[in-house]
Amino acid sequence: MPHSEGEVRMQQPSGAQPSAQPSGAQPSAQPSGAQPSAQPSGAQPSARPPAATRRSQELFARALRVLPGGVNSPVRAFKSVGGQPLFIERADGARIYDVDGLSYLDYVCSWGPAILGHNHPAIRQAVTDAAQNGLSFGAPTELEVRLADKITSFVPNLEMVRMVNSGTEAVISALRLARAYTGRQKLVKFAGCYHGHSDSMLVKAGSGALTSGVPDSLGVPAAVVADTCVATYNDLDSVAGLLQGREVAAVIVEPLAANMGVVLPNPGFLPGLRQLCDEYGTLLLFDEVICGFRLAKGGAQEYYGIQADLACYGKVIGGGLPVGAYGGRRQIMEMVAPAGPVYQAGTLSGNPIAMAAGLAQLQLLADGTVLAQIGQQASRLAAGLRQIVLDLGIKACVNQVGSLLSLFFGIEAAYDYDSVQQADTGLYARYFQEMLARGIYLAPSQFEAMFVSAAHSAADIDASLQAGSEVLQKMKGEGLL
Ligand SMILES: Cc1ncc(COP(=O)(O)O)c(C=O)c1O
């Protein structure tokens, strides 16, 4: 199973080999001090010759000596697309700037939190203001109450939340709570859904698996994942099969799957999950780390009109700082310590700087204008990519919802883990490198989403489509597609 900023666990490629340095690369027109507002984007392709990333290469060599794989989160290492990672010096608006002075139109957006674009002035100001008062107190603050108020007002059936420091932590804590509340042990997750790197969620998804899990990483005790059952996304029968005769505490799902590339729930899937969970006395847990406060103000629960029992958040509510949260109905949440017997704690939880950043971010998302705007830009990007694919007669498909999208190579439909496993990661790697050479920074894995932010202009979308068209024509000309 793939994942954002965690790991690439999908099987690796057939097809074309990643080319670390595409031919035809041009020196960048972007000096490191270039102003993002001045450049409508990847409009001027900033392709790079091999020497252009020398400083990134030097830093990577140094990093390899002191950081495992040279990074602090696996997907950043570019392993599934080849080449070496770029080291980023700064980011502003829709662009990131590397240590060699090249700039890129960014569709990673810090894997989600930069929903307003990088370095947004209101968030920067909120962080700077909060920092004047000290960085961390280990005691309650007004800021955390205000952010909790804001989150619970955005998501109507979320009555209480607990702040944590990451999505992983939110999921670990919510699962413990679900087990305590139901008095049951077993969990159901879906193949291809990522929920952070906790032991019980690191379960390799076998094809059509309806069995107990097998650890997906060394170091995960088999006994821990023995209680994790893996169902098939968009397949309610696979869920019913697992709920029958088992005492399942929670079904955890990415309501919109974004960690096997973007995979949409079929229309009856989420209502069906709600119904099955009600039938079997199982809690429905929405992992909204990617889609919370992005698909809609109230996240996937609002967007799809389904009420989950518990929900997990991350990324977006920190505005770029490390924050996560889990929440749900009062009756369940009041089991969390010190209100109740389920222990969970965190020295830096509710950190004032992070709370201030989150508040500023959510404030700007409150009226829904930004979400509507980024959804429209992403729809235009998806429609444009589909048209290019159609015109060139390429076997590929584009999934998009809200501001998230994926272009899958070599398959005509992506609707679950097995279908996306057939995607051609070698072709994606080549596409990635060619786009990078044209100044467009995509996720370094076929199985990650593209994130569109409020800073992506119409000109940026046009430039991205132009670059995409050029690259796909080139690949087709070379007989790869
Ligand atoms: C859906 C989902 N859940 C959980 C996580 C884990 O969040 P974090 O990386 O903040 O621990 C991620 C990370 O990408 C995610 O996409």
The ligand as a MOL file (V3000), in Angstrom:
LIG
                    3D

  0  0  0     0  0            999 V3000
M  V30 BEGIN CTAB
M  V30 COUNTS 16 16 0 0 0
M  V30 BEGIN ATOM
M  V30 1 C -5.2750 9.5640 5.1880 0
M  V30 2 C -4.0470 9.7040 6.0370 0
M  V30 3 N -4.0990 9.3070 7.3160 0
M  V30 4 C -3.0370 9.4330 8.1300 0
M  V30 5 C -1.8630 9.9640 7.6730 0
M  V30 6 C -0.7000 10.1140 8.5860 0
M  V30 7 O -0.4930 11.4520 8.8830 0
M  V30 8 P 0.9410 11.9680 9.3960 0
M  V30 9 O 1.8700 11.8210 8.2420 0
M  V30 10 O 0.6770 13.3810 9.7930 0
M  V30 11 O 1.3060 11.1010 10.5400 0
M  V30 12 C -1.7620 10.3750 6.3490 0
M  V30 13 C -0.5130 10.9270 5.8340 0
M  V30 14 O -0.3700 11.2260 4.6970 0
M  V30 15 C -2.8840 10.2460 5.5090 0
M  V30 16 O -2.8500 10.6210 4.2350 0
M  V30 END ATOM
M  V30 BEGIN BOND
M  V30 1 1 1 2
M  V30 2 1 2 3
M  V30 3 2 2 15
M  V30 4 2 3 4
M  V30 5 1 4 5
M  V30 6 1 5 6
M  V30 7 2 5 12
M  V30 8 1 6 7
M  V30 9 1 7 8
M  V30 10 2 8 9
M  V30 11 1 8 10
M  V30 12 1 8 11
M  V30 13 1 12 13
M  V30 14 1 12 15
M  V30 15 2 13 14
M  V30 16 1 15 16
M  V30 END BOND
M  V30 END CTAB
M  END
